[in-house]
Amino acid sequence: MSLFRKFFGSSNLSSDEEKETEFSKPFTENTTAIDELFIHNFKKNGGKFLYCENYEEVKEQFENILEENDWFESEVLCYDPALVSMLDDNKLTYNNPKNPKFVLASCENLIADEGSILFSSKQIKQHKPNELPENIIVVAKTSQIIGEKTDGLSAIKRKYITDYPTNITTIKYFRKVKEEDFTQYGSSAKNLYLLLVEDL
């Protein structure tokens, strides 16, 4: 049974208080599953995490996000042909958007040790993070969770033997801090939803 089914699929879940205590413990590679580490760090960075057991649930959660933010009939930035059907189903405009409300994208990997999302030109073309709309919806698979950024670069080299992507970048901060934080200098905080699909 996967970690995600254990946490989200079982009716015998522990209380919220017990879960909070469990996720408040210090995380190390040796004692914590890599997927649990990613979830902890991603949520700590302000990301919004939605677990989906299959692609039907992805579509349902996507519609919930549209409804929550009143994004129906909006323009969307999307370069992934596999995700276009979700836009068509909801009558969203994605051909040459002039003022997109959000980005819908897949990603290269999910980086556990910093709770970040690794993108390349395959998902966001040549856009820098600060050039993208403030709102981003990412569809990813549980098998894309890896330990460190260097693992992500190695995975990209293995995946694209010939047509190697450019503009490899991570987005790590998913909320604006109230006071200036030097660790976020030069970063662009995003309102990011992650629809994570179980594929293990």
Helices and strands as residue ranges (DSSP letters): H 3-4, I 5-9, H 16-24, H 34-44, E 48-52, H 55-69, E 76-77, G 81-83, H 84-89, E 102-105, E 109-111, E 116-119, H 121-124, G 129-131, E 135-141, G 142-144, E 145-146, H 149-159, E 169-171, G 182-184, E 191-197
